[in-house]
Amino acid sequence: MELSKLAKGLKGSAIREMYNQAMTMDDTISFTVGEPDFVTPKPIIDEACARWESGMTHYTPNRGLPELLQAIAAFHADDLSPDPDSQVMVSCGATEALQMALFTLVDPGDEVILVTPAWPNYFGQIGMVGARLVCVPAREENRFVPDPDDIKAAITPKTKAIILNSPSNPTGAVIDRDTCKALADLLRGQDIYIISDEIYSRLVYDTPYTSITSFEGMKEKTVYISGFSKMLAMTGWRLGYAIAAPEIIRNMTKLHENGASCLPAPSQLGAACGLKHCVPEIETMRLSYLRRRDLICSLIHDIPGMSVQNPGGAFYAFVNVKPLAEATGMNSRALCMDLLKKTGVVTVPGSGFGEAGEGFIRITYATAEEKIREGMSRIKGYVEGFNVL
Ligand SMILES: Cc1ncc(COP(=O)(O)O)c(C=O)c1O
C-alpha cells in the first residue's frame, strides 16, 4: 500500500531538523526556534486557570468565543476596525489561519507568489493546496524588503495570491511605508488576494509600523493574519486569528470546522484578557528584544566573515556568512551542522528558508542576554579557529 504523494512529498523544516539534532546533545545554546523565552504574562495564565477550574471544558463555537472575537476587534479598532460578528475568526495558531486562508483563496494549479527567504511552513502550505509556488527574492542590498518591480514581473494570469510577511521571519525586514504603498498601487487593480502575515507587527524597533491594509482598497482583498504566540509569549497555547471580508471568513470557518473544529474556552478567554490587560507587558518584551537585537548585531559585526542587516522587527538576525562559506567550502547547512557539533550552538541554515537564503544563517535572539553573549563568543571562537579570514 502507498501513502499519499502529498504526505510523502512534504519536507520537514530546517528549524526542526536543527532543533532535533540539538536535543541529542548536552551544553547547547539554542538560537533556533522562534519563540520568546518569556513565560506568558501572569494575568493570562490566572484567567485561563480560573476558567479550567470553573469547568469550562467543553466545545466552543467554530469561529471563536464572542469574548475573544470582540477583544480582537477592539484591539484592531484603530487599524482594520473589523466587525467581530463577521470579519474575525480564531484559529489553532496563525499557522492554521494561514493554511485555511490558502485553502479558501487558491485552487490547485493557481500560482502563489512568496517573497523569499521565507518561513518554511509557507512552502509546505502552498504545496498542500496544490498551488504552484512562485518565489520572488528579497535582496540583502535592499535590506530584504521586497521590490515591487520584482513582484510585478512575477505576476501572470494564473497568479491568485501573494503572501507578505512583515516583519519577516527569517530576515527581520519590515516593509516600509513607501514600499507598502507601491505594493498597494500594484495590487489594487489586479485579481490577486493578499495574505498578509503580520504576526510580528507589535515587535518593531526603528520606524512606525505600516500595514498594507491601511491603503485604499486593500482590506477588501487581504486576509490579515496574526496571533498571540509572539506578541504575548503564548506559543504553546496555539491561538491565532484572521481578519478578512465576511465571505472569506465564512468559508475559512467551514474549513476550520472540518479540521481543528474549535479552540479551548480557557485559552481563548486567557488571550482575550491578554489583549485587554497586557499591552504594557507587550511593550516590556519589545524593549527587551530591542536591547538583545542591538547586542547581537554588535557582536556579529565583531566576527570576521559575518555581517548582518539591522533587523527592524521580529527577533531574528539573518547573518551573511558568505565569506566564511567560501573560505571553508561549506554551504549554510554544513556550516550550521559543523558549528553545532564543535560548539553546541544551534542556528538555522538560510537555505531552509528558500534558495535565496543560501549563504546566510538565522540566529534567533529571543533568548537571554547572557546566552547571547556566550553563544556569540563560541561562534567567534569557531570562526577564528579556521584562521582563513
Ligand atoms: C512568520 C510566521 N508566521 C506564523 C507563525 C506561526 O505562529 P503560530 O504559533 O501562531 O502558529 C510563525 C512562527 O514561527 C512565523 O514565524
The ligand as a MOL file (V3000), in Angstrom:
LIG
                    3D

  0  0  0     0  0            999 V3000
M  V30 BEGIN CTAB
M  V30 COUNTS 16 16 0 0 0
M  V30 BEGIN ATOM
M  V30 1 C 6.0610 34.3820 10.0580 0
M  V30 2 C 5.3400 33.4360 10.9580 0
M  V30 3 N 4.0250 33.2670 10.7870 0
M  V30 4 C 3.3310 32.4070 11.5520 0
M  V30 5 C 3.9460 31.6810 12.5510 0
M  V30 6 C 3.1280 30.7100 13.3520 0
M  V30 7 O 2.7030 31.2100 14.5530 0
M  V30 8 P 1.7010 30.4250 15.4850 0
M  V30 9 O 2.4860 29.9610 16.6600 0
M  V30 10 O 0.6620 31.4240 15.8590 0
M  V30 11 O 1.1220 29.2970 14.7210 0
M  V30 12 C 5.3190 31.8290 12.7650 0
M  V30 13 C 6.0140 31.0350 13.7880 0
M  V30 14 O 7.2150 30.9810 13.8960 0
M  V30 15 C 6.0380 32.7400 11.9560 0
M  V30 16 O 7.3400 32.9460 12.1210 0
M  V30 END ATOM
M  V30 BEGIN BOND
M  V30 1 1 1 2
M  V30 2 1 2 3
M  V30 3 2 2 15
M  V30 4 2 3 4
M  V30 5 1 4 5
M  V30 6 1 5 6
M  V30 7 2 5 12
M  V30 8 1 6 7
M  V30 9 1 7 8
M  V30 10 2 8 9
M  V30 11 1 8 10
M  V30 12 1 8 11
M  V30 13 1 12 13
M  V30 14 1 12 15
M  V30 15 2 13 14
M  V30 16 1 15 16
M  V30 END BOND
M  V30 END CTAB
M  END
